[in-house]
Amino acid sequence: MKKNELSFEDAVRRLEKIAAELEKENAALDESLALYEEGVKLIRYCNSMLEDAERKIKILTVNADGEPQESDFGAADNNTDEN
């Protein structure tokens, strides 16, 4: 399976299977390393997908004039930290 064919949910399920396999401690060292490397790649893939989704999210707020206003997700977080 190629990473770009995986949905986010499928990648997370695969990560769960990898974690379960590594926790069993029955795998040979080479197999464990291969599973670990696959897991790292999947984590990076999932993080990339989450970052892309976060960039797409817009927060709707109301400005001082009572008009709806869009702001980026990260910008809204920064505004709440200042208050």
HTML snippet that shows the backbone in 3Dmol.js (N, CA, C, O; Angstrom):
<script src="https://3Dmol.org/build/3Dmol-min.js"></script>
<div id="view" style="width:600px;height:400px;position:relative"></div>
<script>
const pdb = `
ATOM      1  N   MET A   1       0.836  -1.195   0.000  1.00  0.00           N
ATOM      2  CA  MET A   1       0.000   0.000   0.000  1.00  0.00           C
ATOM      3  C   MET A   1       0.873   1.249   0.000  1.00  0.00           C
ATOM      4  O   MET A   1       1.799   1.362   0.804  1.00  0.00           O
ATOM      5  N   LYS A   2       0.591   2.159  -0.872  1.00  0.00           N
ATOM      6  CA  LYS A   2       1.336   3.403  -0.915  1.00  0.00           C
ATOM      7  C   LYS A   2       0.664   4.419   0.000  1.00  0.00           C
ATOM      8  O   LYS A   2      -0.553   4.407   0.185  1.00  0.00           O
ATOM      9  N   LYS A   3       1.497   5.308   0.572  1.00  0.00           N
ATOM     10  CA  LYS A   3       0.969   6.292   1.516  1.00  0.00           C
ATOM     11  C   LYS A   3      -0.113   7.161   0.896  1.00  0.00           C
ATOM     12  O   LYS A   3      -1.134   7.424   1.531  1.00  0.00           O
ATOM     13  N   ASN A   4       0.099   7.613  -0.345  1.00  0.00           N
ATOM     14  CA  ASN A   4      -0.859   8.539  -0.940  1.00  0.00           C
ATOM     15  C   ASN A   4      -2.171   7.861  -1.310  1.00  0.00           C
ATOM     16  O   ASN A   4      -3.110   8.538  -1.728  1.00  0.00           O
ATOM     17  N   GLU A   5      -2.260   6.533  -1.165  1.00  0.00           N
ATOM     18  CA  GLU A   5      -3.513   5.827  -1.387  1.00  0.00           C
ATOM     19  C   GLU A   5      -4.284   5.633  -0.077  1.00  0.00           C
ATOM     20  O   GLU A   5      -5.443   5.219  -0.090  1.00  0.00           O
ATOM     21  N   LEU A   6      -3.645   5.930   1.034  1.00  0.00           N
ATOM     22  CA  LEU A   6      -4.260   5.727   2.346  1.00  0.00           C
ATOM     23  C   LEU A   6      -5.074   6.935   2.775  1.00  0.00           C
ATOM     24  O   LEU A   6      -4.667   8.079   2.574  1.00  0.00           O
ATOM     25  N   SER A   7      -6.215   6.667   3.360  1.00  0.00           N
ATOM     26  CA  SER A   7      -6.940   7.742   4.028  1.00  0.00           C
ATOM     27  C   SER A   7      -6.284   7.942   5.387  1.00  0.00           C
ATOM     28  O   SER A   7      -5.497   7.107   5.833  1.00  0.00           O
ATOM     29  N   PHE A   8      -6.607   9.037   6.032  1.00  0.00           N
ATOM     30  CA  PHE A   8      -6.083   9.304   7.369  1.00  0.00           C
ATOM     31  C   PHE A   8      -6.464   8.171   8.317  1.00  0.00           C
ATOM     32  O   PHE A   8      -5.638   7.699   9.098  1.00  0.00           O
ATOM     33  N   GLU A   9      -7.715   7.742   8.243  1.00  0.00           N
ATOM     34  CA  GLU A   9      -8.218   6.697   9.135  1.00  0.00           C
ATOM     35  C   GLU A   9      -7.499   5.373   8.902  1.00  0.00           C
ATOM     36  O   GLU A   9      -7.182   4.662   9.856  1.00  0.00           O
ATOM     37  N   ASP A  10      -7.237   5.033   7.620  1.00  0.00           N
ATOM     38  CA  ASP A  10      -6.511   3.798   7.311  1.00  0.00           C
ATOM     39  C   ASP A  10      -5.083   3.866   7.835  1.00  0.00           C
ATOM     40  O   ASP A  10      -4.555   2.872   8.334  1.00  0.00           O
ATOM     41  N   ALA A  11      -4.455   5.032   7.725  1.00  0.00           N
ATOM     42  CA  ALA A  11      -3.088   5.200   8.222  1.00  0.00           C
ATOM     43  C   ALA A  11      -3.053   5.023   9.736  1.00  0.00           C
ATOM     44  O   ALA A  11      -2.137   4.392  10.264  1.00  0.00           O
ATOM     45  N   VAL A  12      -4.033   5.570  10.435  1.00  0.00           N
ATOM     46  CA  VAL A  12      -4.083   5.425  11.898  1.00  0.00           C
ATOM     47  C   VAL A  12      -4.311   3.958  12.272  1.00  0.00           C
ATOM     48  O   VAL A  12      -3.697   3.456  13.214  1.00  0.00           O
ATOM     49  N   ARG A  13      -5.186   3.273  11.541  1.00  0.00           N
ATOM     50  CA  ARG A  13      -5.415   1.848  11.822  1.00  0.00           C
ATOM     51  C   ARG A  13      -4.132   1.041  11.627  1.00  0.00           C
ATOM     52  O   ARG A  13      -3.819   0.155  12.423  1.00  0.00           O
ATOM     53  N   ARG A  14      -3.394   1.354  10.563  1.00  0.00           N
ATOM     54  CA  ARG A  14      -2.127   0.653  10.323  1.00  0.00           C
ATOM     55  C   ARG A  14      -1.132   0.946  11.449  1.00  0.00           C
ATOM     56  O   ARG A  14      -0.413   0.053  11.897  1.00  0.00           O
ATOM     57  N   LEU A  15      -1.096   2.195  11.899  1.00  0.00           N
ATOM     58  CA  LEU A  15      -0.218   2.545  13.020  1.00  0.00           C
ATOM     59  C   LEU A  15      -0.577   1.739  14.271  1.00  0.00           C
ATOM     60  O   LEU A  15       0.307   1.288  15.000  1.00  0.00           O
ATOM     61  N   GLU A  16      -1.869   1.562  14.512  1.00  0.00           N
ATOM     62  CA  GLU A  16      -2.311   0.777  15.672  1.00  0.00           C
ATOM     63  C   GLU A  16      -1.842  -0.670  15.556  1.00  0.00           C
ATOM     64  O   GLU A  16      -1.432  -1.277  16.545  1.00  0.00           O
ATOM     65  N   LYS A  17      -1.903  -1.225  14.331  1.00  0.00           N
ATOM     66  CA  LYS A  17      -1.444  -2.601  14.120  1.00  0.00           C
ATOM     67  C   LYS A  17       0.063  -2.706  14.320  1.00  0.00           C
ATOM     68  O   LYS A  17       0.550  -3.671  14.910  1.00  0.00           O
ATOM     69  N   ILE A  18       0.793  -1.718  13.832  1.00  0.00           N
ATOM     70  CA  ILE A  18       2.247  -1.708  14.013  1.00  0.00           C
ATOM     71  C   ILE A  18       2.591  -1.654  15.491  1.00  0.00           C
ATOM     72  O   ILE A  18       3.457  -2.394  15.958  1.00  0.00           O
ATOM     73  N   ALA A  19       1.917  -0.783  16.225  1.00  0.00           N
ATOM     74  CA  ALA A  19       2.169  -0.662  17.669  1.00  0.00           C
ATOM     75  C   ALA A  19       1.898  -1.992  18.373  1.00  0.00           C
ATOM     76  O   ALA A  19       2.669  -2.410  19.237  1.00  0.00           O
ATOM     77  N   ALA A  20       0.810  -2.648  18.005  1.00  0.00           N
ATOM     78  CA  ALA A  20       0.466  -3.934  18.621  1.00  0.00           C
ATOM     79  C   ALA A  20       1.540  -4.973  18.315  1.00  0.00           C
ATOM     80  O   ALA A  20       1.924  -5.745  19.193  1.00  0.00           O
ATOM     81  N   GLU A  21       2.022  -4.998  17.084  1.00  0.00           N
ATOM     82  CA  GLU A  21       3.075  -5.947  16.713  1.00  0.00           C
ATOM     83  C   GLU A  21       4.357  -5.685  17.498  1.00  0.00           C
ATOM     84  O   GLU A  21       4.998  -6.618  17.981  1.00  0.00           O
ATOM     85  N   LEU A  22       4.724  -4.422  17.622  1.00  0.00           N
ATOM     86  CA  LEU A  22       5.948  -4.077  18.356  1.00  0.00           C
ATOM     87  C   LEU A  22       5.812  -4.381  19.842  1.00  0.00           C
ATOM     88  O   LEU A  22       6.795  -4.734  20.493  1.00  0.00           O
ATOM     89  N   GLU A  23       4.608  -4.247  20.381  1.00  0.00           N
ATOM     90  CA  GLU A  23       4.385  -4.536  21.801  1.00  0.00           C
ATOM     91  C   GLU A  23       4.479  -6.025  22.111  1.00  0.00           C
ATOM     92  O   GLU A  23       4.802  -6.407  23.236  1.00  0.00           O
ATOM     93  N   LYS A  24       4.198  -6.871  21.116  1.00  0.00           N
ATOM     94  CA  LYS A  24       4.283  -8.321  21.328  1.00  0.00           C
ATOM     95  C   LYS A  24       5.714  -8.774  21.597  1.00  0.00           C
ATOM     96  O   LYS A  24       5.941  -9.769  22.287  1.00  0.00           O
ATOM     97  N   GLU A  25       6.666  -8.043  21.051  1.00  0.00           N
ATOM     98  CA  GLU A  25       8.086  -8.340  21.221  1.00  0.00           C
ATOM     99  C   GLU A  25       8.473  -9.710  20.682  1.00  0.00           C
ATOM    100  O   GLU A  25       9.480 -10.274  21.109  1.00  0.00           O
ATOM    101  N   ASN A  26       7.691 -10.258  19.748  1.00  0.00           N
ATOM    102  CA  ASN A  26       8.005 -11.555  19.149  1.00  0.00           C
ATOM    103  C   ASN A  26       8.772 -11.411  17.845  1.00  0.00           C
ATOM    104  O   ASN A  26       9.348 -12.385  17.361  1.00  0.00           O
ATOM    105  N   ALA A  27       8.790 -10.235  17.277  1.00  0.00           N
ATOM    106  CA  ALA A  27       9.389 -10.034  15.964  1.00  0.00           C
ATOM    107  C   ALA A  27      10.909  -9.991  16.074  1.00  0.00           C
ATOM    108  O   ALA A  27      11.475  -9.593  17.093  1.00  0.00           O
ATOM    109  N   ALA A  28      11.544 -10.415  14.991  1.00  0.00           N
ATOM    110  CA  ALA A  28      13.001 -10.326  14.913  1.00  0.00           C
ATOM    111  C   ALA A  28      13.404  -8.857  14.840  1.00  0.00           C
ATOM    112  O   ALA A  28      12.584  -7.997  14.518  1.00  0.00           O
ATOM    113  N   LEU A  29      14.648  -8.581  15.134  1.00  0.00           N
ATOM    114  CA  LEU A  29      15.131  -7.206  15.136  1.00  0.00           C
ATOM    115  C   LEU A  29      14.906  -6.524  13.792  1.00  0.00           C
ATOM    116  O   LEU A  29      14.430  -5.389  13.749  1.00  0.00           O
ATOM    117  N   ASP A  30      15.239  -7.193  12.707  1.00  0.00           N
ATOM    118  CA  ASP A  30      15.058  -6.607  11.371  1.00  0.00           C
ATOM    119  C   ASP A  30      13.597  -6.262  11.105  1.00  0.00           C
ATOM    120  O   ASP A  30      13.291  -5.200  10.562  1.00  0.00           O
ATOM    121  N   GLU A  31      12.698  -7.162  11.490  1.00  0.00           N
ATOM    122  CA  GLU A  31      11.265  -6.926  11.298  1.00  0.00           C
ATOM    123  C   GLU A  31      10.786  -5.765  12.174  1.00  0.00           C
ATOM    124  O   GLU A  31       9.991  -4.934  11.735  1.00  0.00           O
ATOM    125  N   SER A  32      11.270  -5.718  13.402  1.00  0.00           N
ATOM    126  CA  SER A  32      10.892  -4.633  14.304  1.00  0.00           C
ATOM    127  C   SER A  32      11.351  -3.289  13.758  1.00  0.00           C
ATOM    128  O   SER A  32      10.609  -2.309  13.816  1.00  0.00           O
ATOM    129  N   LEU A  33      12.568  -3.239  13.230  1.00  0.00           N
ATOM    130  CA  LEU A  33      13.078  -1.995  12.651  1.00  0.00           C
ATOM    131  C   LEU A  33      12.258  -1.577  11.440  1.00  0.00           C
ATOM    132  O   LEU A  33      11.964  -0.394  11.266  1.00  0.00           O
ATOM    133  N   ALA A  34      11.887  -2.541  10.602  1.00  0.00           N
ATOM    134  CA  ALA A  34      11.073  -2.239   9.420  1.00  0.00           C
ATOM    135  C   ALA A  34       9.708  -1.696   9.844  1.00  0.00           C
ATOM    136  O   ALA A  34       9.206  -0.738   9.256  1.00  0.00           O
ATOM    137  N   LEU A  35       9.113  -2.310  10.863  1.00  0.00           N
ATOM    138  CA  LEU A  35       7.821  -1.831  11.362  1.00  0.00           C
ATOM    139  C   LEU A  35       7.954  -0.431  11.943  1.00  0.00           C
ATOM    140  O   LEU A  35       7.098   0.424  11.712  1.00  0.00           O
ATOM    141  N   TYR A  36       9.016  -0.194  12.689  1.00  0.00           N
ATOM    142  CA  TYR A  36       9.258   1.122  13.283  1.00  0.00           C
ATOM    143  C   TYR A  36       9.389   2.178  12.190  1.00  0.00           C
ATOM    144  O   TYR A  36       8.777   3.242  12.276  1.00  0.00           O
ATOM    145  N   GLU A  37      10.187   1.886  11.160  1.00  0.00           N
ATOM    146  CA  GLU A  37      10.377   2.833  10.056  1.00  0.00           C
ATOM    147  C   GLU A  37       9.056   3.115   9.338  1.00  0.00           C
ATOM    148  O   GLU A  37       8.769   4.258   8.984  1.00  0.00           O
ATOM    149  N   GLU A  38       8.259   2.070   9.125  1.00  0.00           N
ATOM    150  CA  GLU A  38       6.950   2.270   8.500  1.00  0.00           C
ATOM    151  C   GLU A  38       6.072   3.157   9.381  1.00  0.00           C
ATOM    152  O   GLU A  38       5.358   4.029   8.885  1.00  0.00           O
ATOM    153  N   GLY A  39       6.133   2.927  10.676  1.00  0.00           N
ATOM    154  CA  GLY A  39       5.352   3.732  11.610  1.00  0.00           C
ATOM    155  C   GLY A  39       5.752   5.202  11.577  1.00  0.00           C
ATOM    156  O   GLY A  39       4.894   6.084  11.600  1.00  0.00           O
ATOM    157  N   VAL A  40       7.045   5.462  11.522  1.00  0.00           N
ATOM    158  CA  VAL A  40       7.522   6.846  11.460  1.00  0.00           C
ATOM    159  C   VAL A  40       7.016   7.524  10.192  1.00  0.00           C
ATOM    160  O   VAL A  40       6.583   8.676  10.230  1.00  0.00           O
ATOM    161  N   LYS A  41       7.070   6.815   9.075  1.00  0.00           N
ATOM    162  CA  LYS A  41       6.579   7.375   7.806  1.00  0.00           C
ATOM    163  C   LYS A  41       5.078   7.667   7.887  1.00  0.00           C
ATOM    164  O   LYS A  41       4.613   8.700   7.404  1.00  0.00           O
ATOM    165  N   LEU A  42       4.336   6.758   8.495  1.00  0.00           N
ATOM    166  CA  LEU A  42       2.891   6.964   8.629  1.00  0.00           C
ATOM    167  C   LEU A  42       2.575   8.144   9.552  1.00  0.00           C
ATOM    168  O   LEU A  42       1.637   8.899   9.297  1.00  0.00           O
ATOM    169  N   ILE A  43       3.347   8.298  10.610  1.00  0.00           N
ATOM    170  CA  ILE A  43       3.137   9.433  11.510  1.00  0.00           C
ATOM    171  C   ILE A  43       3.369  10.743  10.772  1.00  0.00           C
ATOM    172  O   ILE A  43       2.590  11.686  10.913  1.00  0.00           O
ATOM    173  N   ARG A  44       4.431  10.803   9.989  1.00  0.00           N
ATOM    174  CA  ARG A  44       4.709  12.008   9.209  1.00  0.00           C
ATOM    175  C   ARG A  44       3.585  12.276   8.212  1.00  0.00           C
ATOM    176  O   ARG A  44       3.172  13.421   8.027  1.00  0.00           O
ATOM    177  N   TYR A  45       3.097  11.228   7.579  1.00  0.00           N
ATOM    178  CA  TYR A  45       1.993  11.339   6.626  1.00  0.00           C
ATOM    179  C   TYR A  45       0.740  11.883   7.323  1.00  0.00           C
ATOM    180  O   TYR A  45       0.089  12.797   6.816  1.00  0.00           O
ATOM    181  N   CYS A  46       0.408  11.318   8.484  1.00  0.00           N
ATOM    182  CA  CYS A  46      -0.771  11.762   9.234  1.00  0.00           C
ATOM    183  C   CYS A  46      -0.613  13.212   9.690  1.00  0.00           C
ATOM    184  O   CYS A  46      -1.553  14.000   9.595  1.00  0.00           O
ATOM    185  N   ASN A  47       0.567  13.560  10.182  1.00  0.00           N
ATOM    186  CA  ASN A  47       0.810  14.943  10.606  1.00  0.00           C
ATOM    187  C   ASN A  47       0.648  15.908   9.446  1.00  0.00           C
ATOM    188  O   ASN A  47       0.092  16.994   9.613  1.00  0.00           O
ATOM    189  N   SER A  48       1.123  15.527   8.287  1.00  0.00           N
ATOM    190  CA  SER A  48       0.984  16.363   7.099  1.00  0.00           C
ATOM    191  C   SER A  48      -0.484  16.558   6.740  1.00  0.00           C
ATOM    192  O   SER A  48      -0.909  17.665   6.411  1.00  0.00           O
ATOM    193  N   MET A  49      -1.251  15.477   6.807  1.00  0.00           N
ATOM    194  CA  MET A  49      -2.685  15.577   6.513  1.00  0.00           C
ATOM    195  C   MET A  49      -3.390  16.477   7.522  1.00  0.00           C
ATOM    196  O   MET A  49      -4.256  17.266   7.144  1.00  0.00           O
ATOM    197  N   LEU A  50      -3.030  16.371   8.805  1.00  0.00           N
ATOM    198  CA  LEU A  50      -3.644  17.211   9.832  1.00  0.00           C
ATOM    199  C   LEU A  50      -3.280  18.678   9.633  1.00  0.00           C
ATOM    200  O   LEU A  50      -4.128  19.556   9.794  1.00  0.00           O
ATOM    201  N   GLU A  51      -2.029  18.946   9.286  1.00  0.00           N
ATOM    202  CA  GLU A  51      -1.615  20.324   9.040  1.00  0.00           C
ATOM    203  C   GLU A  51      -2.357  20.920   7.843  1.00  0.00           C
ATOM    204  O   GLU A  51      -2.764  22.081   7.879  1.00  0.00           O
ATOM    205  N   ASP A  52      -2.534  20.126   6.785  1.00  0.00           N
ATOM    206  CA  ASP A  52      -3.294  20.588   5.624  1.00  0.00           C
ATOM    207  C   ASP A  52      -4.732  20.905   6.011  1.00  0.00           C
ATOM    208  O   ASP A  52      -5.284  21.924   5.595  1.00  0.00           O
ATOM    209  N   ALA A  53      -5.334  20.034   6.803  1.00  0.00           N
ATOM    210  CA  ALA A  53      -6.718  20.248   7.231  1.00  0.00           C
ATOM    211  C   ALA A  53      -6.824  21.497   8.090  1.00  0.00           C
ATOM    212  O   ALA A  53      -7.771  22.271   7.953  1.00  0.00           O
ATOM    213  N   GLU A  54      -5.857  21.695   8.973  1.00  0.00           N
ATOM    214  CA  GLU A  54      -5.883  22.863   9.849  1.00  0.00           C
ATOM    215  C   GLU A  54      -5.795  24.157   9.040  1.00  0.00           C
ATOM    216  O   GLU A  54      -6.459  25.141   9.364  1.00  0.00           O
ATOM    217  N   ARG A  55      -4.975  24.153   7.988  1.00  0.00           N
ATOM    218  CA  ARG A  55      -4.860  25.347   7.138  1.00  0.00           C
ATOM    219  C   ARG A  55      -6.176  25.669   6.436  1.00  0.00           C
ATOM    220  O   ARG A  55      -6.448  26.827   6.118  1.00  0.00           O
ATOM    221  N   LYS A  56      -6.986  24.648   6.196  1.00  0.00           N
ATOM    222  CA  LYS A  56      -8.248  24.851   5.482  1.00  0.00           C
ATOM    223  C   LYS A  56      -9.380  25.324   6.388  1.00  0.00           C
ATOM    224  O   LYS A  56     -10.380  25.868   5.919  1.00  0.00           O
ATOM    225  N   ILE A  57      -9.212  25.111   7.673  1.00  0.00           N
ATOM    226  CA  ILE A  57     -10.286  25.462   8.610  1.00  0.00           C
ATOM    227  C   ILE A  57     -10.345  26.972   8.787  1.00  0.00           C
ATOM    228  O   ILE A  57      -9.324  27.625   9.006  1.00  0.00           O
ATOM    229  N   LYS A  58     -11.529  27.505   8.691  1.00  0.00           N
ATOM    230  CA  LYS A  58     -11.761  28.928   8.931  1.00  0.00           C
ATOM    231  C   LYS A  58     -12.691  29.053  10.128  1.00  0.00           C
ATOM    232  O   LYS A  58     -13.633  28.278  10.287  1.00  0.00           O
ATOM    233  N   ILE A  59     -12.415  30.018  10.943  1.00  0.00           N
ATOM    234  CA  ILE A  59     -13.242  30.292  12.110  1.00  0.00           C
ATOM    235  C   ILE A  59     -14.127  31.492  11.792  1.00  0.00           C
ATOM    236  O   ILE A  59     -13.639  32.537  11.361  1.00  0.00           O
ATOM    237  N   LEU A  60     -15.411  31.338  12.004  1.00  0.00           N
ATOM    238  CA  LEU A  60     -16.337  32.447  11.807  1.00  0.00           C
ATOM    239  C   LEU A  60     -16.538  33.159  13.139  1.00  0.00           C
ATOM    240  O   LEU A  60     -16.879  32.540  14.147  1.00  0.00           O
ATOM    241  N   THR A  61     -16.325  34.451  13.122  1.00  0.00           N
ATOM    242  CA  THR A  61     -16.529  35.271  14.306  1.00  0.00           C
ATOM    243  C   THR A  61     -17.367  36.472  13.917  1.00  0.00           C
ATOM    244  O   THR A  61     -17.666  36.677  12.741  1.00  0.00           O
ATOM    245  N   VAL A  62     -17.739  37.250  14.888  1.00  0.00           N
ATOM    246  CA  VAL A  62     -18.489  38.479  14.644  1.00  0.00           C
ATOM    247  C   VAL A  62     -17.579  39.647  15.018  1.00  0.00           C
ATOM    248  O   VAL A  62     -17.033  39.694  16.121  1.00  0.00           O
ATOM    249  N   ASN A  63     -17.423  40.593  14.083  1.00  0.00           N
ATOM    250  CA  ASN A  63     -16.557  41.746  14.365  1.00  0.00           C
ATOM    251  C   ASN A  63     -17.315  42.787  15.192  1.00  0.00           C
ATOM    252  O   ASN A  63     -18.469  42.568  15.560  1.00  0.00           O
ATOM    253  N   ALA A  64     -16.673  43.908  15.482  1.00  0.00           N
ATOM    254  CA  ALA A  64     -17.247  44.958  16.336  1.00  0.00           C
ATOM    255  C   ALA A  64     -18.529  45.546  15.747  1.00  0.00           C
ATOM    256  O   ALA A  64     -19.383  46.031  16.490  1.00  0.00           O
ATOM    257  N   ASP A  65     -18.672  45.509  14.420  1.00  0.00           N
ATOM    258  CA  ASP A  65     -19.871  46.037  13.763  1.00  0.00           C
ATOM    259  C   ASP A  65     -20.997  45.015  13.704  1.00  0.00           C
ATOM    260  O   ASP A  65     -22.065  45.305  13.164  1.00  0.00           O
ATOM    261  N   GLY A  66     -20.775  43.826  14.250  1.00  0.00           N
ATOM    262  CA  GLY A  66     -21.806  42.793  14.222  1.00  0.00           C
ATOM    263  C   GLY A  66     -21.830  42.001  12.928  1.00  0.00           C
ATOM    264  O   GLY A  66     -22.740  41.202  12.706  1.00  0.00           O
ATOM    265  N   GLU A  67     -20.851  42.213  12.081  1.00  0.00           N
ATOM    266  CA  GLU A  67     -20.780  41.505  10.794  1.00  0.00           C
ATOM    267  C   GLU A  67     -19.964  40.214  10.957  1.00  0.00           C
ATOM    268  O   GLU A  67     -18.989  40.183  11.708  1.00  0.00           O
ATOM    269  N   PRO A  68     -20.368  39.152  10.249  1.00  0.00           N
ATOM    270  CA  PRO A  68     -19.572  37.923  10.298  1.00  0.00           C
ATOM    271  C   PRO A  68     -18.194  38.159   9.674  1.00  0.00           C
ATOM    272  O   PRO A  68     -18.051  38.921   8.718  1.00  0.00           O
ATOM    273  N   GLN A  69     -17.214  37.507  10.223  1.00  0.00           N
ATOM    274  CA  GLN A  69     -15.839  37.683   9.768  1.00  0.00           C
ATOM    275  C   GLN A  69     -15.126  36.334   9.825  1.00  0.00           C
ATOM    276  O   GLN A  69     -15.269  35.599  10.803  1.00  0.00           O
ATOM    277  N   GLU A  70     -14.360  36.004   8.786  1.00  0.00           N
ATOM    278  CA  GLU A  70     -13.582  34.769   8.766  1.00  0.00           C
ATOM    279  C   GLU A  70     -12.171  35.037   9.244  1.00  0.00           C
ATOM    280  O   GLU A  70     -11.594  36.084   8.949  1.00  0.00           O
ATOM    281  N   SER A  71     -11.619  34.092   9.980  1.00  0.00           N
ATOM    282  CA  SER A  71     -10.206  34.165  10.330  1.00  0.00           C
ATOM    283  C   SER A  71      -9.639  32.757  10.272  1.00  0.00           C
ATOM    284  O   SER A  71     -10.372  31.777  10.401  1.00  0.00           O
ATOM    285  N   ASP A  72      -8.336  32.662  10.077  1.00  0.00           N
ATOM    286  CA  ASP A  72      -7.699  31.355  10.030  1.00  0.00           C
ATOM    287  C   ASP A  72      -7.743  30.708  11.397  1.00  0.00           C
ATOM    288  O   ASP A  72      -7.776  31.391  12.421  1.00  0.00           O
ATOM    289  N   PHE A  73      -7.743  29.392  11.407  1.00  0.00           N
ATOM    290  CA  PHE A  73      -7.806  28.616  12.640  1.00  0.00           C
ATOM    291  C   PHE A  73      -6.693  29.009  13.597  1.00  0.00           C
ATOM    292  O   PHE A  73      -6.965  29.285  14.765  1.00  0.00           O
ATOM    293  N   GLY A  74      -5.453  29.043  13.140  1.00  0.00           N
ATOM    294  CA  GLY A  74      -4.309  29.407  13.978  1.00  0.00           C
ATOM    295  C   GLY A  74      -4.394  30.830  14.486  1.00  0.00           C
ATOM    296  O   GLY A  74      -3.989  31.112  15.614  1.00  0.00           O
ATOM    297  N   ALA A  75      -4.918  31.739  13.663  1.00  0.00           N
ATOM    298  CA  ALA A  75      -5.039  33.148  14.080  1.00  0.00           C
ATOM    299  C   ALA A  75      -6.046  33.273  15.210  1.00  0.00           C
ATOM    300  O   ALA A  75      -5.865  34.087  16.116  1.00  0.00           O
ATOM    301  N   ALA A  76      -7.096  32.480  15.166  1.00  0.00           N
ATOM    302  CA  ALA A  76      -8.099  32.527  16.229  1.00  0.00           C
ATOM    303  C   ALA A  76      -7.499  32.037  17.544  1.00  0.00           C
ATOM    304  O   ALA A  76      -7.807  32.578  18.605  1.00  0.00           O
ATOM    305  N   ASP A  77      -6.636  31.005  17.478  1.00  0.00           N
ATOM    306  CA  ASP A  77      -5.968  30.520  18.681  1.00  0.00           C
ATOM    307  C   ASP A  77      -5.070  31.574  19.274  1.00  0.00           C
ATOM    308  O   ASP A  77      -5.006  31.725  20.494  1.00  0.00           O
ATOM    309  N   ASN A  78      -4.365  32.317  18.414  1.00  0.00           N
ATOM    310  CA  ASN A  78      -3.461  33.358  18.889  1.00  0.00           C
ATOM    311  C   ASN A  78      -4.230  34.498  19.550  1.00  0.00           C
ATOM    312  O   ASN A  78      -3.758  35.087  20.523  1.00  0.00           O
ATOM    313  N   ASN A  79      -5.410  34.808  19.024  1.00  0.00           N
ATOM    314  CA  ASN A  79      -6.212  35.874  19.613  1.00  0.00           C
ATOM    315  C   ASN A  79      -6.716  35.517  21.006  1.00  0.00           C
ATOM    316  O   ASN A  79      -6.805  36.384  21.875  1.00  0.00           O
ATOM    317  N   THR A  80      -7.045  34.246  21.224  1.00  0.00           N
ATOM    318  CA  THR A  80      -7.559  33.851  22.534  1.00  0.00           C
ATOM    319  C   THR A  80      -6.460  33.832  23.569  1.00  0.00           C
ATOM    320  O   THR A  80      -6.735  33.997  24.758  1.00  0.00           O
ATOM    321  N   ASP A  81      -5.204  33.633  23.149  1.00  0.00           N
ATOM    322  CA  ASP A  81      -4.103  33.626  24.096  1.00  0.00           C
ATOM    323  C   ASP A  81      -3.828  35.013  24.660  1.00  0.00           C
ATOM    324  O   ASP A  81      -3.322  35.141  25.775  1.00  0.00           O
ATOM    325  N   GLU A  82      -4.159  36.055  23.897  1.00  0.00           N
ATOM    326  CA  GLU A  82      -3.871  37.405  24.327  1.00  0.00           C
ATOM    327  C   GLU A  82      -4.853  37.896  25.369  1.00  0.00           C
ATOM    328  O   GLU A  82      -4.522  38.803  26.132  1.00  0.00           O
ATOM    329  N   ASN A  83      -6.043  37.335  25.431  1.00  0.00           N
ATOM    330  CA  ASN A  83      -7.082  37.801  26.357  1.00  0.00           C
ATOM    331  C   ASN A  83      -6.891  37.262  27.739  1.00  0.00           C
ATOM    332  O   ASN A  83      -7.682  37.561  28.633  1.00  0.00           O
TER     333      ASN A  83
END
`;
const viewer = $3Dmol.createViewer("view");
viewer.addModel(pdb, "pdb");
viewer.setStyle({}, {cartoon: {color: "spectrum"}});
viewer.zoomTo();
viewer.render();
</script>
